[in-house]
Amino acid sequence: MMLAALVASAPTLARDGLGVFGACGAFRDAGVPRCYAIAMAERVPGKAVQYQPYATVGHWPKRSLRNQVHLRLSRQIADGDRIKLTIDGREFTLVGGGGDAWADTPQTNAGIVAAMRSAGRMTVTARGADGRVIRDSYPLAGAATAIDAALAGCAGLR
């Protein structure tokens, strides 16, 4: 079901679909230019969400940026709360605001991307603005291939 939603929403996400690999997809928008791999969070029946949660690993050739991790959480984050990303037992602390979270250093980005490449799933947790726990889980089947496809898709863009 998530795979179908990813494919169905692809035209609004970017101009060119580069492929769907397991639970992840890769897209290119030559107009920006940018390319990214994306995974949608698993839906939990009855769970209240403000936003459609997803995780991306993006590349912006004009800005010489690669492997930039960004997560859209399912609800707004409490101000100043710790955002924790867990991938196969490794924990990463993210920064964020509103409904977004990201790595704060190139080293953290690199560590997250390396962990995503070999992991089966990842989970982000934080305290929501409403005081309840946010817990979004992502299947990562195909993540390494989607990340590579996004990087390759931007190879000729400037």
C-alpha positions in Angstrom: 0.0 0.0 0.0 2.8 2.4 0.8 4.6 1.6 -2.4 1.4 2.4 -4.3 1.0 5.7 -2.5 4.7 6.6 -3.3 4.2 5.8 -7.0 0.8 7.6 -7.1 2.2 10.8 -5.5 5.4 10.8 -7.6 4.3 13.5 -10.1 3.8 16.0 -7.3 7.1 15.1 -5.7 9.4 15.6 -8.7 9.3 15.8 -12.4 11.2 12.5 -13.2 10.7 9.2 -11.5 14.0 7.3 -11.4 12.6 4.2 -10.0 10.9 2.4 -7.1 13.2 0.0 -5.2 11.5 -2.1 -2.5 9.9 0.4 -0.1 11.9 3.4 -1.4 11.8 5.6 -4.5 14.2 7.9 -6.3 13.2 11.1 -8.1 14.8 14.0 -10.1 13.7 17.6 -10.6 16.1 19.1 -13.2 14.4 22.5 -12.8 15.8 23.0 -9.3 18.1 20.9 -9.8 17.8 18.3 -7.1 17.4 14.5 -6.8 16.4 12.5 -3.8 15.5 9.1 -2.4 12.4 8.9 -0.3 10.8 6.4 2.1 7.3 6.8 3.4 6.6 6.0 7.1 4.4 3.0 7.8 0.8 3.9 8.4 -0.7 2.9 11.8 -4.5 2.5 11.8 -6.1 4.9 14.1 -3.0 7.0 14.6 -3.6 10.7 14.4 -1.3 12.6 12.0 -1.0 16.2 11.0 1.4 15.5 8.1 2.3 12.6 5.8 5.6 11.5 7.3 8.5 10.7 5.0 12.3 10.6 5.0 14.5 11.8 2.2 18.2 11.7 1.3 18.7 14.6 -1.1 21.3 15.9 -3.5 21.5 19.6 -4.8 24.3 19.8 -7.4 24.3 23.6 -7.7 25.0 23.9 -4.0 27.5 20.9 -4.0 25.3 19.2 -1.4 25.0 15.4 -1.3 23.3 12.9 1.1 21.3 15.5 3.0 18.9 13.7 5.4 15.5 15.3 6.1 12.5 13.8 7.8 8.9 15.1 7.8 7.3 13.8 11.1 3.7 12.9 11.4 3.0 15.7 13.9 4.5 19.0 15.1 7.5 18.7 17.4 7.5 20.2 20.9 9.8 23.3 21.0 13.3 22.3 22.2 12.5 18.6 22.3 15.2 16.0 21.5 14.6 14.2 18.2 16.0 10.7 18.1 16.6 8.5 15.0 17.3 4.9 15.6 18.7 2.6 12.9 19.6 -1.0 13.8 20.4 0.0 17.4 22.5 3.1 16.4 21.1 6.4 17.7 21.4 9.8 16.0 20.2 13.1 17.5 18.5 15.3 15.0 17.5 19.0 15.1 14.2 20.3 13.9 11.2 22.5 14.3 7.5 22.4 13.2 7.1 19.0 11.7 10.6 18.7 10.2 13.9 17.1 11.4 17.3 16.9 9.9 20.9 16.1 10.7 22.9 19.0 12.0 26.4 18.1 10.6 27.9 16.5 7.5 29.2 13.7 9.8 25.8 13.0 11.1 24.3 12.9 7.6 27.1 10.5 6.5 26.5 8.2 9.5 22.7 8.1 8.9 23.1 7.4 5.2 25.6 4.6 5.9 23.3 3.1 8.5 20.3 3.3 6.2 22.1 1.4 3.4 22.3 -1.8 5.4 19.3 -1.5 7.7 15.8 -3.0 7.4 14.0 -0.1 9.2 14.5 3.1 11.1 12.4 4.8 13.7 12.3 8.5 14.7 10.9 9.5 18.1 10.2 12.9 19.6 7.7 14.6 21.9 4.8 16.2 20.0 3.7 19.8 20.5 0.6 18.2 22.1 2.8 16.4 24.7 2.2 12.9 23.1 5.1 10.8 21.8 5.7 10.9 18.0 7.0 7.5 16.7 7.3 7.1 13.0 8.8 3.9 11.5 10.2 3.5 8.0 10.9 0.3 6.1 14.2 0.7 4.3 14.1 -2.2 1.8 15.7 -0.8 -1.4 17.1 2.3 0.4 20.7 1.8 -0.8 19.6 1.4 -4.5 17.3 4.4 -4.3 20.0 6.6 -2.7 22.4 5.5 -5.5 19.8 6.1 -8.2 19.1 9.6 -6.9 22.8 10.4 -6.8 23.3 9.0 -10.4 20.2 11.0 -11.5 21.9 14.2 -10.5 25.3 13.4 -12.0 24.8 15.5 -15.2 22.7 18.3 -13.6 24.3 21.7 -12.8 
